[in-house]
Amino acid sequence: MQKITLLFSLFFLAVSCGVKTTQSLLSDGNYDAAIERSVEALRTKKDSKGKQEYVYMLEEAFAKAKERDLRNIDMMEKEQNKANLKSIFNTYLQLNNRQEKIRPILPLRLLKQGREAVFVFDNYSDQIVKSKNAFAKYLYENAQALLKSKNKLDFRKAYDDLAYLENLSPNYKDAKKLMESALAKGTDYVDVYATNQTDLVIPRMLQEDLLDFKTYGLNDKWTVYHSARQKNIVYDYSLIINFVQIAISPEQIKEREFIKEKQIKDGEKTLLDSRGKPVKDSSGKEIKVDNYKTLRANVYESRQFKSCFVSAKVDYVDLKTNQLVQTFPVTSEYVFENIYSTYKGDRSACDQDYMGYFSKGSVAFPNNEQMIFDTGEDLKAKLKSIIVQNQIRR
């Protein structure tokens, strides 16, 4: 019985909270949110007494939302501002969608008043079609006007308007053809190349890899990078990778000798007291303890080391004004290291993660060209990060 009472209390509390929340939304003028909650609550047991508050609130919220939307449409139409056409169209859609949301749960009874809740539905199909056509015409004409501009950002706005138009009214006049034109006119073409201000030769493979922007995944709808200039394309910007410094350390072999010791359990022994006599327990038996022995190894370690440091800067140049727009430093370092060891004694004295060095030996040092090339992956990642974070146009 207590369990049933508890469940009933929780149910009543949940319903009460839902009603209060919906009432608050209604009072705040958030009519559509109040309608949403009321419709959801009335999908089941809509004729029960516990749902009556939702019926009253739904009736009120619908009437007020409709009155507000029609008033807004009237005001926007009187303003005769074409910028309002989208809002007018969307408001008519909202009026229609609101009705369709309520329609499935009708009729709704108001038990105390002995009547059905009143929802005055209208047919907005003519207004929707008319406002949609007016909005589509506006988008088309506005895009046409923007395409006469000399500003690439206007071309991109035209593209967005035409894309919206294509979604709104597929195959509207020559909208697709105009979209292609807007895309071509709005695209920035970037010429990418490298310069070498160092005293060392930059490996051709490194330059080709750095300038292969297809592998960067940076081309987007509005920016295309070319490492080789193409005919019939007017380039807007240059992205120049200037190698400023390359420092390569000499080949080094550092040697050291150290001792490793480790104690391991080696059977048992009799526990002796300070006089060297066996210690016994209460029953007279000699006490045994773990016996340990010490493992020892003399380790002779060799470390081969060579490093390469590359310093560069990335310049963005506006080719229309021939002005430097931005410049960013970028550095990269590659370290070649090989460690190998020999030992005398018991190798088990060494840590397990060190054992691999005993099976290794000396290897040939990479040449300077290979060292420079091996900086490429890190340099490329940093270059990509700079370009992504500092787009030419935002």
Secondary structure as UniProt FT lines:
FT   HELIX           2..27
FT   TURN            28..29
FT   HELIX           31..41
FT   TURN            42..43
FT   TURN            46..47
FT   HELIX           49..51
FT   HELIX           52..79
FT   HELIX           82..84
FT   HELIX           85..102
FT   HELIX           103..105
FT   STRAND          109..110
FT   TURN            111..114
FT   STRAND          115..116
FT   HELIX           125..146
FT   TURN            147..148
FT   HELIX           152..168
FT   TURN            170..171
FT   TURN            173..174
FT   HELIX           175..186
FT   STRAND          188..196
FT   HELIX           204..211
FT   HELIX           213..216
FT   STRAND          223..226
FT   TURN            231..232
FT   STRAND          237..248
FT   STRAND          252..270
FT   TURN            274..275
FT   TURN            282..283
FT   STRAND          288..318
FT   TURN            319..322
FT   STRAND          323..345
FT   HELIX           347..349
FT   HELIX           352..359
FT   HELIX           368..374
FT   HELIX           376..389
//
